[in-house]
Amino acid sequence: MCSKTLRRAARALPLALLAPLALVALLAAGCGKKGDPMPPPRTIAQPVADLAVRQRGLEVVLEFTHPKATLSGLALPGLAEVTVYETSRPAPGGTPPALDPRELALAARPLVTLAGAELAGTISGDRLTVRFRLDAATLEPPLARYYAVRTLARGGELSPWSNVATLVPRAAPEPPANLQVTARKAGVELAWSAPAAAVEGYQVYRREATRTSYGAPLAQLDAATLQYQDATAAYGQRYIYTVCALAVKTPAAVESAPAGEREIDYQDRFAPEPPPGLRALGGPGEARLIWEASPDSDAAGYVVFREDPGQEFRRVTPEPVAGLGHLDSGLGSGLVFRYRVAAIDRAGNLGEPSEPVSTRVP
């Protein structure tokens, strides 16, 4: 209630109750008034924490995860700009000296600022990739280069500094040659030829055909390994692969230019193995068949074939059998029948049949 109402009520109350009532009146003195509105939260993107750098040929590649939230935890409305900063220090023997992040904030200069369509072109999925060329004449003497990024939220302010990524550029090796990509049942198989000069190893990259950047290497291999099987490839996907020769791994990878790119439409065209352990037992007018499961996990069922006396094998189960057995009835007595069983997968690929077995129907 407001103060006027309290005064009218006070005239009708005993004196002993007036003191508590006065306290209530003081608390109600601001009745009907609102405090100053709280300022809206500042729109500042969370700092990038996974900035990574590598040299690929004469190109520097910087990658990081696209910020999605503000410092206060709200959804980020989007990025207006991304700025890459760089500073450098001599690196005797190729070893970069330690650099305090506070020193980077004072010494770094803006290297490139991306906005609009140029910024949109660097984003693929939740990753942002920035590339720029090195001047080959600046590779000697060794110079450590330190990179950091800051992002500007749309309608907001600059983010804090990212983590620091360090690179010591050097002459890159020649790329591998003759890259071949082949679909196999167990995955996508890659093979290539080694460059003429010795290298530290190889890095294998894969991206979905709809993406524009590779991200982290799929595998890092030693110099003696010239093939790789991607067992994580999923049927129904289109992938693009490449391989880079590796000169050094630390403080950041220095790689060759990519060994070309190979695209593959990885579809399930591989039939399952036949089921082992097929046995047949003849009974009056019938033959009971049992077998073990195909070793392939994608086998969805089994197809039974029968050879009648003097004829060829023909399919006797129009629909695949879901279990590990089948009763073939309506057979003539006193005859010998031969059977084979093949596995079929979910994509309809029918495998080779098992070795035949015979049984006599009494």
N, C-alpha and C positions, 0 to 999 in steps of 0.2 A: 504494500500500500504506500501512497505518497505522504508527504509531511503534513498537508492540510487535513487529511483524514485522521492522522495520528493526533493532531491537536484537539480535534473534536472528541475523540475517544478519551483523551486524558482528563477532561473536565469531569467525567463520570466515574473516574477511578479513585480508589483510596490513595493517600499520600505515599504509602509504602511501595506502591507499584510504579510511582512516577520515575524513579531513578532508572530501573531497567528499561522503561519506555523511552527515556531520553536517549539511551544507548542505541535502541532500535531506530530512533529518529535520525541519529547521526549516520548510521549505516545506510539509511534510505535517502539521505540528502541528495545523492546523485541519481535518484530514480528517474528513468526515461532518458538518461544520457548514455552515449556509446563512446568507448575509448577510440584512440587513433588506430586506423587499420594497419595490420602488419604489412611490411613491404613484401612484394613477391620474391620468391627464392631466385637467386642469381643463376643464370643459365651458363654454367661452366662445365665443359666436358671433363669426365674423369681422365686422368693422365694415361697415356699409352704406356703399358708395362712390358710388352713383348716385342719391341723393335729389334729386328734382326737385319744384318747386312751380309752380303756376299759379293764377290767380284766374279763376273761371268764374261770371259773375254776381256774386252776393254769397256765393259759396262758395269756400273755399280747398281746393285739391286737392293732396295730397302723394302721391307715388308712388316706389316703389323696388323693387329686386329682392329677393325673399325670400332671406335667408341660408340656405345649405345646408351649411356646414362650420364646424368650430371653428377657433380660432387655430392649433391643432396640425395641422390638415388632416384631421381625422376627420369622418365624417358627423355632421351635427347631428341630435340626437334629436327636435328640434322646438322650437317657440317657446312659452313660457308667457305672455310679456307683450311688448308693444311700447309704449314711451313716447315721445311727441312733446314736444320742448322748444321754448320760444320765448323770445326777448328782442327788444327793439325799441330804435330810436334815431331821433331826428328826421332827416328827409331833405329838407333845403331844396331846392326846385326839383325834387323827385322823384328826386334822386340819392342812393343809399344810401351812407353812410360805410363805410369798410373796417372789418371786425371781425375781430380775431385769434381763431382757434378757442379759444385758452386763455381769452380773455375770455368767450366764449360759455359754456364749461364752468363759469365762476364765476357768471355773471349769469343764465343761462337758468333758467326755471322750468318745471316739468312742466305741459304744456297738457292732455294727455289720455293716459290709460293704457288699453290695450285688452287683454283677456284672454278666454279661453273662447269662447263662441259669438260674442261681439262681435268678437273678433280673427279668428275663422274667416270671418266675413262680409266681411272686408276683403281676403281672399286670392282671387285669380283666376289660375290657372296658376302662374307663377313670380313674379307681381307682387303687391304689397300696396299698396292705395290707402286713404288716410285722408282724410275730408272733414269740414269743419266750417264753420259759418256765420260771416260777418262782421257786425258791427254797422254799419249804414250811417252812423250818426252819428260813427263814428271814422275816416272816410276823409279828413277835413281837420282840421288841416294834414297834409301827407304824412308818413307814418311808415314807416320801413323795418322790416320784420319778418324776423327771422333764425330759421330752423328747423333742428333736428337731431333725430336719433332714436338711441335705444339699445334693444337687444333683450335679453330675458332668456331664456336657453336653458332648456328643460324639465329640471329637476333640476340646473341649473347656475348661472352667475353672469351679471351684466350685461356686455354687450359694450362695447368702446370706443366713443367718439363717432363718429357718421357724418360725412360731409362736410356743409357748411353750405349751405342753400338760402335765397336772399334774395328777398323780394317787397316791392314798394311798392304796397299796395292803392290803388285809385282807383275812381271811378264807372265802371261797365261800360257798354259800348254796348248798343243794342237788338239782339236777335238777327236774323239773316236771316229772310225769310219765304218761304212757298210752296216749301219744299224738295221736289224730285221726284227719285226714284231709278228708273232704267230700265235693264233688262238689254240690253246690246248685244253684238254679236259680238266686238268688240275690248275689251270690259270693261264695267264698271258705270258708267253715266253719271249724274252728279249735276248739278242745276241749281237755282238759288234766286234770290230777289229781294233787292236791297240794302235795308238799313234806311234810314230817312229821313235820319238824320245821317251825316256822313262818318265813315269808319272807316279804320284803317291797312291792313287786309287781312282774310283769312279763313283759318281753320284747319279742315281736313277730317279727320274722325275715322272710323275703322272698327273694329268688333270682331266676333268670331265670336258668333253668337247664344247660344252656351253660356257665354260669359264675361260678367262683370258690369261690367268697366271697359274704357276705351278705350286707355289707354297713351299713347304719344307720337303727335303728329299724323301722319296719313298724308301730308298735303301742307300747305304754307303758301303762300297765293296773295296776289297784290296786290289792291288795292281795286277795280280795273277788271275783274277776272275773276270771273264769276258762274256758272261751270260747271267741272266737272272729270271726267275719265274715269279710272277706276281700272283700269288695264291689268294690275294684279297679281292681280285677283280670279280665283279658281280655280273651274272648274265643279264642281258637286256640293256647294258650301258655302252655308250660310245666314249672311248678314252683316247687321249693323245699322250704319247710317251716320247721322252728324249733321254739322252745320257750325256753327261759332261765328264771330262777327265779332270782329276783333282791334283793341284800343285801342292797346296798346303791346307791344313784343316783349321789352324788357329792363328791369330785370335778370331779370324773369320775365314770362311772357305774362299780360296782363289781357284776358280774353275776355268776350263776352256769354254769357248762358245759351244752351244748345243750341237750334238751330232745329228742335225736335221730333226724333223718331227715325223712321227708315224701315228696315223689314226687307225683305230680298229673298232669295228662294231662287234662287240663280244656277245654272241648269241649261243644258246644251248643247242648245239648240233651234234652232241656226243652221246651215243647210246650207252646204256649201262651194260656191265659185264653179265654173262649168263649165270644163272643160279647153280651152285654146285650141289653135289649129292643127290642127283635125281634117281629115284627108285620107282619101280612099277610092280604091282602085285595083281595077278589076274584072278578073277572070281567068276561065278556064273553070269555070263552076258555082260561083264563089266571089267574095267581095269582101274585100280586105285593108284594114283600118282602122288608122291610126296617129294619135296625138295627143300633145300636150304635157301636162305635169303641171298639175293645178289649182294656182292661186296660194295656196290655203289649205293650211297645213302639216298640218292634221288630216285631210286626205282619205285614206281607207283603201282606196279602190278606185273602180272606174268601172262604170257600167251603160250598155249599148248598146241603142239603140232603132232599129228599122228600119220604114220605110214601104214596103210592097209596092204595086205598081201598082193604083190605084183603091181603096186601103184607108188606114187611119189608122196612125200610129206605134204600135208595140207593143214591149214589152221582149223582147229575144232572148237575154239572158244571165241565167239564173235566179240565179246567184251573181255577186257583183261581180268584175270583172277586176282582178287585182293589178297588172298591168303597164300599158304605154302603147301597147298594140296588141291587135287581135283579128282572127281569121280567121273570117268568116261563110261557111259552105259550104252545099252543097245547094240552090243557087239556080238558077232557070230561065234558060236562055240567051236572049239577045236582049231582055232586060228591063232597065229602069232602076229602081234602088233608091235610096232616100234614107236617110241615117243621121244620128243625133244621139247624143251621149254626155254623160252627167251624172256628176258626182262624188258619192260617198257617204262620210260620215265614220264614225268608230268608234261613235258613238252611234246610227247608223242614219238620220241626217238625209240625205235625198236632195235634191241641189241641182237647180237649173234646168238643162235640157239646153242643149248648145251650139247654135250656128246649124247648120242642116242642110247636108249635102253630098250630092251625087249621083254615082253611077257606073253605067256600063252593063256588064252581064255578057255577054261575047261568046258 
